[in-house]
């Protein structure tokens, strides 16, 4: 019986009889329900009729839609497309794929046909999403809104993807989609989209090399990425994004005298000039410190071990806030210490002393220099003083100037912060320092 092919009439009568039996009670009703299932299985397994006329008509309607403007006007094309859409809704996937491939090369595609195919099965939508140049921004956004994850993955690979659509795809927080988007060098990533990808890279390190290849990457995001990147990426960030401040220094040369006349009363201008000025060490902090110099404080810490008080003194004399200094001293890789020492004019000897003060290993079991220290010393060697100062001051500026007491309280209490309302350094500080501030 399982191999029999029932006529529609026989099946209709059998199903009617079984449905009538379902209304009965007990085993008879249950047996009738089972009979309905058996009949349905038989019909599902039976060969379906191959309507050749349908396939021919689909091809002919597609031919008409694809006719040049010299043969068909816009109204005729639209009406034909409406009829084609209605047929495609009930057609097999292979037919829909065939039509999608045909119309994807057209300079003008009726909107009803686009909207139907672009959110169809991913294989039917692929030819349009990937290759159709006549799709408008509205069409692509329609696909993003009403398509599924497979549509989003294909969208992420499309050439010349606009920045708003990129933001939409990044907001899905799907790592595979964001990977595909980052690999697509012809997609135009906005700064918020790239910052979101940078934030995700903390838990998904496979995104880091893709982010580093993006032309849109700016120092603010790179300086944040530094904290969870590996050694080779950290060096690349420091060499590529260690900005020279000579132009700013020349431009603001006479402003320092003006600020001195005003006794540095303007806090906004003072913070900006602190970022621009050449001198890194804080002379006022040195005069107030119990230590004779920054080197002396580090030597004392190496001898006795780093205490909180010593760390604060070293930070103040280095011209940074204690919170920034704590971040650098807790840096797992140690390259942050290389930045600190190079920016403040400290020698390699002082760097080794600081390393020892923080109870980091100087040598391995074989008595050779510990590989982590060796890597940090290489980073120290490749850094220029001015560029190291730029990185150090940006970190300090982001934490001390951008993070207000309101934001600090929100982070420590777990409150949500509207990132869109924050400035670039504020967002950088949130990403780089939020985890430290919570701990």
PyMOL commands that set and color helices and strands:
alter all, ss='L'
color gray80, all
select helices_A, chain A and resi 8-22+26-45+52-65+74-89+93-103+111-117+122-131+137-146+149-155+163-171+175-183+191-201+205-212+219-228+231-241+246-251+255-261+267-276+283-288+294-304+308-317+322-330+335-343+348-357+371-382+385-402+405-413+419-421+424-438
alter helices_A, ss='H'
color red, helices_A
deselect
rebuild
show_as cartoon
